[in-house]
């Protein structure tokens, strides 16, 4: 299946995206996180298309080639409205499904909560439901893993992260997915963040979350929804050796997925970027969950 690049206006912003599959098929929206970009879904896009979906992977707001919003808003709530607006702009129906990784997990959750009529099923990875994160975040082990979030609040963060062609990102990937070689992945990630405006945008997600910088009341309801509980069937996946969010916390995720068709699983032999490290197993689990509503 061929993957092609397009762009569309949604929520007042020009969004670039990758697509694969029949444009008339049920929409599957794939939302990436940090530090990442739409090509992170390179293994999943054609598999979803073969399973009967129109798979679409946008670059998040502020990640090149998607536009940097002029209002400087990077809170999760803004991205939730982006996702729901993309559903509208792309002609999605009630059979559309969502997949989110890292920041994309929070965004996809918020979209599913705020617009349950748009999204039939949900799958998230690498960031567990909000109650699990809230509990884990106040442990020494998780605070140690999350040091970068606090560093990003510092005004020197842009300069440090940009050094040596974004070498900082190389180290994050190495820490978060031990033993994985991201040689095929990092060029696209760095292309999305190399421009200072794009890098500042990506750090803006963290500054909005921890320091309240750039928060806009227009997005507050959608922001709150990111900590909500979706009513749709929900699959949660986490890599066993994830160096960003410990698997010990993620093992509690199943208790916060109340729908009877929801489930959680730890993927062995994978870290934070589990969909790249173990694509066959992750794709199998995702498609088995999503196909129940959206595919043929």
Secondary structure, 3 states (H helix, E strand, C coil): CCCEEEEEEECCEEEEEEEECCCCCEEEEEECCCCCCHHHHHHHHHHHHHCCEEEEEECCCCCCCCCCCCCCCCCHHHHHHHHHHHHHHCCCCCCEEEEEECHHHHHHHHHHHHCCCCEEEEEEECCCCHHHHHHHCCCHHHHHHCHHHHHCCCCCHHHHHHHHHHHHHHHHHHHHECCCCCHHHHHHHHHHHCCHHHHHHHHHHHHHHHHCCCCCHHHHHHHHHCCCCCCCEEEEEEECCECCCCHHHHCCHHHHCCCCCCEEEEECCCCCCHHHHCHHHHHHHHHHHHCCCCCC
